[in-house]
């Protein structure tokens, strides 16, 4: 089990609302789905492996479309759509104490670069510097566990939701090292994740 804290460094928009007439009235409360965190982690680690050429020894097909996924390390860690018991972990998010705010926006016509008629809407956001917590329940080998932790590191340089920058830290790094055989590589990863990078 990995206990993680996540802080949004910019305003965070994940979900909420549906358009009614000319004003968007949020009908669904803003949430941070586990699938959004997992998807951002997957995309971040794919980018780190395939574009930045980091993490030699790990494979990534670089695909996100279900029909193109391959049997790479990233796919084995994160799983495949419609596969029973797919992937090595699940995430449980706690968002009870997160503040919410509303901003008003207008849709812009790409061709004319002007406001679209009847396109004023409100959007629910989480203001910057709020903290979420989530727990990762892991069930595979130590090699892919390291890849999971690397994906948390990569998330610090990626984005979540609609382009929000985030920071993460592992709250139980010492506990993890006591429960598994912590080699130098794992100690180094957990040391980097034991506090926020961006403050």
C-alpha positions in Angstrom: 0.0 0.0 0.0 1.3 3.4 -1.0 -0.2 6.5 0.7 0.1 9.5 -1.6 -0.6 13.2 -1.2 -1.3 15.3 -4.3 -1.2 19.1 -4.4 -2.5 21.0 -7.4 -0.1 23.9 -8.2 -2.7 25.6 -10.5 -6.4 25.5 -10.6 -7.7 22.0 -11.2 -10.6 21.1 -13.4 -11.5 17.4 -13.8 -15.3 17.2 -14.2 -18.6 18.9 -13.5 -21.4 20.5 -15.3 -23.4 20.2 -18.5 -24.6 23.0 -20.8 -28.2 24.2 -20.4 -29.2 27.1 -22.7 -26.6 29.8 -22.5 -25.2 29.1 -19.0 -23.6 26.0 -17.7 -25.1 24.9 -14.4 -23.0 22.3 -12.7 -25.2 19.3 -12.1 -22.4 16.9 -11.0 -20.0 17.7 -8.2 -16.4 18.1 -9.1 -14.5 14.9 -8.3 -11.0 13.6 -8.8 -11.6 10.1 -10.2 -9.0 7.4 -9.6 -9.1 6.8 -13.4 -8.0 10.4 -14.1 -5.0 10.0 -11.7 -4.2 6.6 -13.2 -4.5 7.9 -16.8 -2.2 10.9 -16.1 0.4 8.6 -14.5 0.3 6.3 -17.5 0.6 9.1 -20.0 3.5 10.7 -18.0 5.5 7.5 -17.8 4.9 6.7 -21.5 6.3 10.2 -22.2 9.3 9.7 -19.9 10.2 6.4 -21.5 9.4 7.1 -25.2 10.2 10.8 -25.7 12.7 11.6 -22.9 14.3 8.2 -23.2 14.5 7.7 -19.5 14.2 4.5 -17.5 16.3 2.1 -19.7 15.2 -1.5 -19.2 11.4 -0.7 -19.1 9.2 -1.0 -22.2 6.3 1.1 -23.3 4.3 0.8 -26.5 3.3 4.4 -26.1 -0.3 3.7 -27.0 -3.4 4.9 -25.3 -6.0 3.5 -27.7 -7.3 0.2 -26.3 -7.0 -1.7 -29.7 -3.3 -0.7 -30.0 -2.1 -1.7 -26.6 0.8 -4.1 -26.5 2.3 -6.4 -23.9 4.8 -3.8 -22.6 5.8 -3.1 -19.0 3.6 0.0 -18.9 0.6 -2.0 -20.1 1.3 -4.8 -17.7 1.4 -2.3 -14.8 -1.6 -0.2 -15.7 -3.7 -2.8 -17.3 -5.8 -3.3 -20.4 -9.4 -2.2 -21.0 -12.1 -4.9 -20.6 -9.6 -7.4 -19.1 -10.5 -9.0 -15.8 -7.9 -8.5 -13.0 -5.9 -6.3 -15.4 -3.1 -4.2 -14.1 -1.1 -4.3 -10.9 -2.8 -1.7 -8.8 -6.0 0.1 -7.9 -6.4 3.7 -6.5 -8.8 4.9 -3.8 -9.2 8.7 -3.6 -10.2 10.7 -0.6 -11.6 14.2 -1.6 -13.9 15.1 1.3 -12.1 18.2 2.5 -11.2 19.8 -0.8 -12.4 23.4 -1.4 -14.2 24.2 -4.6 -14.8 27.4 -6.5 -16.5 28.6 -9.6 -15.1 30.6 -12.6 -17.0 32.0 -15.5 -15.8 31.3 -19.0 -16.8 31.8 -22.6 -16.3 29.5 -25.6 -14.2 31.0 -28.4 -14.9 30.3 -32.1 -11.6 28.9 -33.6 -12.3 30.4 -37.0 -13.2 34.0 -36.0 -11.4 34.1 -32.6 -14.5 35.7 -31.1 -17.0 34.6 -28.4 -19.6 32.1 -29.6 -23.2 33.1 -29.4 -24.7 31.8 -26.1 -21.5 30.3 -24.9 -21.1 31.7 -21.4 -20.7 29.0 -18.8 -19.5 28.5 -15.3 -17.1 25.8 -14.3 -16.3 24.3 -11.0 -12.6 24.2 -10.1 -10.4 23.3 -7.2 -8.3 26.4 -6.5 -4.5 26.1 -6.4 -2.7 24.6 -3.5 -5.4 22.2 -2.3 -4.3 18.8 -1.2 -5.9 15.4 -2.1 -4.9 12.1 -0.7 -5.2 8.7 -2.3 -4.0 5.1 -1.6 -2.5 2.8 -4.1 -3.1 -0.9 -3.5 -0.3 -2.8 -5.4 -0.2 -6.5 -6.2 2.6 -7.3 -8.6 6.4 -7.8 -8.5 9.1 -5.4 -7.2 10.3 -4.4 -10.7 6.9 -3.1 -11.8 6.5 -1.5 -8.3 9.5 0.7 -9.1 7.9 1.6 -12.4 4.7 2.6 -10.5 6.8 4.9 -8.3 8.6 6.3 -11.4 5.2 7.1 -12.8 4.5 9.2 -9.7 7.8 11.1 -10.2 6.9 11.6 -13.9 3.5 13.0 -12.9 5.3 16.0 -11.3 6.3 17.1 -14.8 3.0 16.3 -16.5 -0.5 17.6 -16.0 -3.8 16.4 -14.6 -7.3 17.2 -15.8 -7.4 20.3 -18.0 -3.7 21.1 -17.8 -3.3 21.5 -14.1 0.3 21.1 -12.8 0.5 18.9 -9.7 3.0 17.7 -7.2 3.0 14.4 -5.3 4.7 12.9 -2.3 4.6 9.4 -0.7 3.5 9.7 2.9 4.6 6.2 4.0 8.1 5.9 2.3 9.8 4.5 5.5 7.0 2.0 6.0 7.3 0.8 2.4 11.1 0.2 2.8 10.4 -1.9 5.9 7.8 -4.1 4.1 9.9 -4.8 1.0 13.5 -5.5 0.2 14.6 -1.9 -0.4 17.6 -1.8 -2.8 19.5 1.4 -3.5 17.3 2.2 -6.5 14.1 1.9 -4.5 15.5 3.9 -1.6 16.5 6.6 -4.1 13.0 6.8 -5.7 11.3 6.8 -2.3 13.7 9.5 -1.0 12.7 11.7 -4.0 9.0 11.1 -3.3 9.2 11.6 0.4 8.5 15.3 0.1 6.9 17.7 -2.4 9.3 18.8 -5.1 7.7 22.2 -5.9 7.0 23.3 -2.4 
